[in-house]
């Protein structure tokens, strides 16, 4: 697909659609960046690294393919790959593999070899993830080495920063898939999104959040229990709910 100038292309043009969607999805990131006065150079570097990481997820064992898709040298790709070892990327390096394993097991029990193929995790990474999930009581490993999920409600809500950041990553991945499904694949039957902005008394907001989350959690658990009863015969879906006071950005006097 040819490059599109987002300043001149019309949103309804098919060629302009990817740029239009990316620009819209970036609004959440740049809103936070603007509130902390992040320099443009730093923001550009973060976008560059995030784009590399997305391609690296799809080709975890083939840096040459990643470099080719990004149109950068193998040396540049190698430099970006080394950056992923920094403490900054611990959520992606340590927490994300655990989520990948549980996601793979939603399709049914798998052997270690099957999990390596499904998740493309290296042996030591996979073993660390399995050990952690075993400690949580989320999986059972049979005498034959087959791994299966042992519970339907798996809460990733935690106070430690790595898991909270991983949660943000997961929430935004669901939003990205929803946008792709609706705008590109035109799937209105099995995907959807709604946003309501409304007024609420401050004392009513907390109880409202609790009720909404409780109902949606119960529905998700019931749906997964039914799917797991069919030995993983269901379709994996994501659902993200965000509720927050819509505070305007602070006004600065100069």
C-alpha positions in Angstrom: 0.0 0.0 0.0 1.3 3.4 -0.9 2.2 6.0 1.7 -0.7 8.2 2.6 -0.3 11.9 3.6 -2.7 12.1 6.6 -3.0 15.9 6.2 -4.5 15.7 2.7 -6.2 12.3 2.5 -9.9 12.0 3.2 -11.0 9.7 6.0 -13.5 7.9 3.7 -10.7 7.0 1.2 -9.8 3.3 1.5 -6.1 4.1 1.2 -6.4 6.7 4.0 -8.1 4.4 6.4 -5.1 2.8 8.1 -3.5 6.2 8.7 -6.8 7.5 10.0 -7.2 4.6 12.4 -3.6 4.8 13.7 -3.9 8.6 14.2 -7.1 8.1 16.2 -5.7 5.3 18.3 -2.6 7.4 19.1 -4.8 10.1 20.7 -4.7 8.2 24.1 -0.9 8.1 24.1 -0.3 11.6 23.1 -2.9 12.9 25.6 -0.8 11.3 28.4 2.4 12.5 26.8 1.1 16.1 26.7 0.0 16.1 30.3 3.6 15.2 31.5 5.2 17.5 28.9 7.1 14.7 27.2 9.6 15.9 24.6 8.6 15.1 21.0 11.9 13.2 20.5 11.2 10.9 23.4 7.7 10.2 22.2 9.0 9.4 18.7 11.5 7.0 20.2 8.8 5.3 22.2 6.6 4.9 19.0 9.7 3.5 17.2 10.4 0.9 19.9 6.7 0.0 20.3 6.4 -0.6 16.5 9.5 -2.8 16.6 8.1 -4.8 19.6 4.8 -5.4 17.7 6.7 -6.9 14.8 9.0 -8.8 17.1 6.0 -10.5 18.8 5.0 -11.8 15.3 8.5 -13.0 14.5 10.2 -13.7 17.8 12.9 -15.9 16.3 13.5 -14.1 13.0 15.1 -10.7 13.5 15.9 -10.5 9.7 12.1 -10.5 8.9 11.5 -7.8 11.5 14.2 -5.6 10.0 12.9 -6.2 6.6 9.3 -5.3 7.5 10.5 -2.1 9.4 12.8 -1.2 6.5 15.8 -0.8 8.8 19.2 -2.4 8.9 19.8 -5.6 10.8 22.1 -3.7 13.0 19.4 -1.2 13.9 17.0 -4.0 14.6 19.6 -5.6 16.9 20.0 -2.4 18.8 16.2 -2.1 19.3 16.1 -5.8 20.4 18.8 -5.1 23.1 16.7 -2.3 24.4 13.9 -4.7 25.2 16.2 -6.2 27.9 16.0 -3.0 29.9 14.1 -2.8 33.2 11.6 -0.5 31.4 10.3 -3.5 29.5 9.8 -5.9 32.4 6.0 -6.0 31.9 6.5 -7.2 28.3 9.3 -9.5 29.1 8.1 -11.1 32.4 4.3 -10.7 32.6 3.3 -10.9 29.0 4.5 -14.6 28.6 2.3 -15.7 31.5 -0.7 -14.1 29.8 0.3 -15.8 26.5 0.3 -19.2 28.1 -3.2 -18.8 29.7 -4.5 -17.5 26.3 -3.1 -20.5 24.5 -4.7 -22.9 27.0 -8.2 -21.4 26.4 -8.2 -23.5 23.3 -7.8 -26.6 25.4 -5.1 -28.6 27.1 -1.7 -28.6 25.5 1.7 -30.3 26.0 4.8 -28.3 26.5 5.7 -28.7 22.9 2.2 -27.5 21.9 2.6 -24.5 24.2 6.0 -23.6 22.7 4.4 -23.8 19.2 1.3 -21.7 20.2 3.1 -19.0 22.2 6.6 -19.2 20.5 8.1 -18.8 23.9 11.6 -20.3 24.4 12.0 -23.2 26.8 13.2 -21.2 29.8 10.6 -18.5 29.3 7.8 -21.1 29.1 9.0 -22.9 32.2 9.1 -19.6 34.2 5.5 -18.9 33.1 4.3 -22.4 34.0 6.0 -22.2 37.4 4.3 -18.9 38.1 0.9 -20.1 37.0 1.3 -23.3 39.0 2.0 -21.2 42.1 -1.1 -19.2 41.4 -3.2 -22.4 41.1 -4.3 -21.4 37.6 -3.1 -24.6 35.8 -2.8 -28.3 36.4 0.1 -30.3 34.8 -0.8 -34.0 34.4 1.6 -36.9 34.8 1.7 -37.0 31.0 3.0 -33.4 30.9 -0.3 -32.0 29.5 -1.1 -28.5 30.8 -4.7 -27.4 31.4 -6.4 -24.4 33.0 -7.8 -25.2 36.4 -10.0 -22.2 37.0 -12.2 -19.9 34.9 -11.8 -16.6 36.9 -8.2 -15.5 36.6 -7.7 -12.0 38.0 -4.8 -10.0 36.7 -5.7 -7.1 39.0 -2.7 -6.4 41.3 -0.8 -3.6 42.9 2.7 -4.3 41.5 3.6 -2.0 38.6 4.6 -4.7 36.1 1.2 -6.4 36.2 -0.7 -3.1 36.1 1.3 -2.0 33.0 0.7 -5.4 31.4 -3.0 -4.8 32.1 -2.9 -1.5 30.2 -1.2 -3.3 27.3 -3.9 -5.9 27.3 -6.7 -3.3 27.5 -5.4 -1.3 24.6 -4.8 -4.5 22.5 -8.5 -5.3 22.9 -9.4 -1.8 21.8 -7.1 -2.1 18.8 -8.7 -5.4 17.7 -12.1 -3.9 18.1 -11.3 -1.0 15.8 -9.8 -3.3 13.3 -12.8 -5.6 13.4 -15.3 -2.9 13.0 -13.6 -0.6 10.5 -11.6 -3.0 8.4 -13.3 -6.3 8.6 -16.8 -4.7 9.0 -17.7 -7.3 11.6 -20.8 -5.9 13.3 -22.2 -9.2 14.4 -19.5 -10.3 16.9 -17.7 -7.1 17.8 -18.9 -3.7 19.1 -18.0 -0.7 21.1 -20.0 2.0 22.9 -19.1 5.0 24.8 -21.4 7.0 27.0 -20.4 10.3 28.6 -22.9 11.3 31.3 -23.2 13.2 34.6 -23.2 11.3 37.9 -23.2 12.3 41.5 -19.7 11.8 43.0 -21.0 9.5 45.8 -22.7 7.3 43.2 -19.7 6.8 40.9 -17.8 4.2 42.9 -20.9 1.9 43.5 -21.7 2.3 39.7 -18.3 1.1 38.7 -18.5 -1.9 41.1 -21.9 -3.0 39.8 -20.9 -2.7 36.1 -17.7 -4.6 36.6 -19.4 -7.3 38.7 -22.1 -8.0 36.1 -19.6 -8.1 33.2 -17.2 -10.4 35.1 -20.1 -12.8 35.9 -21.1 -12.9 32.3 -17.6 -13.5 31.1 -17.0 -16.3 33.6 -20.3 -18.0 32.7 -19.4 -17.8 29.0 -16.0 -19.3 29.5 -17.2 -22.1 31.7 -19.6 -23.1 28.9 -16.8 -22.9 26.3 -14.4 -24.9 28.5 -17.1 -27.6 29.0 -16.8 -28.1 25.3 -13.0 -28.6 25.8 -12.0 -25.2 24.5 -14.5 -25.1 21.7 -15.2 -21.4 22.0 -13.9 -18.3 20.3 -11.4 -16.1 22.2 -12.7 -12.6 22.7 -11.6 -9.5 24.6 -13.8 -7.0 26.4 -12.4 -3.8 27.9 -14.3 -1.4 30.1 -12.9 2.0 31.0 -14.7 4.3 33.4 -13.2 7.6 34.5 -14.1 11.2 35.3 -13.6 13.3 32.1 -11.3 16.0 33.5 -10.1 18.6 31.1 -6.4 19.1 30.6 -5.0 21.7 33.0 -4.8 25.2 31.7 -1.4 26.9 32.1 -1.0 30.6 32.4 2.0 32.0 30.6 
